[in-house]
Amino acid sequence: MELIIFYLVSSMAVVCAVGMIVAQKPVTSAVCLVAVMFCLAVLFALLNAHLIAALQILVYAGAIMVLFLFVIMLMNLREKEGLVSAHLEKVQMVGVLALGAPLLWVMSTAKVFVGAGGDVKDLAEFGTTRGVGALLYTEYLLPFEIASILLLAALVGAVVLTKIKLR
Amino acid sequence: MGIAEMIETIVKIGFIIGLTIGFFAPMLAWVERKQSAVMQDRIGANRADFFGFTVIGLLHSLADAIKLIFKEDFIPRGAERALHTLAPVIAVIPSLIAFAVIPFGGKYTLWGHEVNLVIADLDVGVLYVFAISSLATYGVVIAGWASNNNWSLLGGLRASAQMFSYEVAMGLTVIGLIMFYQSLSMVDIVAKQDNFFHWGIIWHWPAFVLFLACAVAENKRVPFDAPEAEAELVAGYFTEYSGMKFVMFWTAEFIEMVTIAGLCVALFFGGHHVPFITDAELAGGFSFLGPNVSNLVAMLIGVGVFIFKLVALLILQMTIRWTMPRFRYDQIMKLGWKMILPLSLTWIFIVGVGILTGVMPSP
């Protein structure tokens, strides 16, 4: 049962990811990106990491929505947006292949994806709200707080920048 | 997953879909017309009849359904055909699947089989609802964009800004409740409300008021219906929709109302619990029927109580809808960011102090 869902969802994720790159219109790309993120969330849920799955949708749905609005508001062209000439397309293809093939090789040989990480003590607890919360507020408290202060600084910075523009 | 669990899940999904799409969506359409008529001293829909029987206007839902099925499905020139068709589907699905984590009863043992009356008992229940409801924004914005109509686009943009703002506030209003019950799982939260004095509404009524305001704003109903303000934007994001696609937006709105009511019942009004009577006492009252039948009776009473509370909250939402005038767009934004957000942050602080000092005994 889980295997069927896994193959179904991951193949859908791959199709949507390809669709995102191939799509001619930026809005279609954004919709495909949302679909990819949703599929990834389902994969997280299959791995028993329900919190990460929920956060994946919550954070990325919002983030891509902003991207979506950028596309609508800033790029007013309906067609032929972001299209490059046929000559440039070939250069892009070569570049993608030249960089992508080694990356694929590294990923297939690397051992980082095999087995559980060092900090995961109890696999049943891992990914639950309790498990993630306990790790965040004990072992990783300092990096967590630093990250939150950095984000706050970025937020305040954005507000200050827009205020200056208004004056 | 065994056969029994599979059947149980399918029955529960069927029950919820039947309850929302099959019963509440057409009934709410009727209530909306009839209640507004009563409140405005009119008679309301009463013309559709079947061999002369009008059944107090109830047949209008059926007549509307038949009419809308046979209406022309119109896609405007220059619209994005695929996205225009997809948008109503994207709008209706999140409102349906958000109901999956709302428990409509407790846990009962029937003939040796444990029945838990919730479709998915997720560890992150409350977060799941917020995640799914954030997806609902897409249906509206895509509809507005794909219609190739400026009114639609403006409606979609308004909806996106409004739903974003109120999602933040709505998430914060329930943090106090989560701190109080020490769980994100809806099943746990409902289970901890078996004592009437632990109901969310007793300790967290300010959170309930804020939550309901945010939820109505999320659902884009009056007084927060600026995205579809007919005086300014024709009909907002669904201006270019007709027939069944239009009905899908409309169904999504009603199902969201039911989901909001379900959330409020589960978080604030004790779910399926009868005040002052625990599940065990309820089943014990029917113990002369034998253990299985008494559990079954307790289960049916629990589901009945849940639906009763659901209807009460739906009527409350309907009354709000027909009592308030529409807010101006800047008023909506001001209310969300400058009033509800600081208030909910203050409430989180108060609950934290209350729990730490023991004034607010966490169950």
Interface residues (C-beta under 8 A of the other chain):
Chain A: M1 K25 V27 T28 V31 V34 F38 A41 H50 L51 A53 A54 L55 I57 L58 A61 G62 M65 F68 L69 I72 M73 T128 T129
Chain B: M1 E80 A82 L83 L86 L122 D123 V124 L127 Y128 F130 A131 I132 S134 L135 T137 Y138 V141 I142 W145 L153 L157 S160 F164 E167 L184
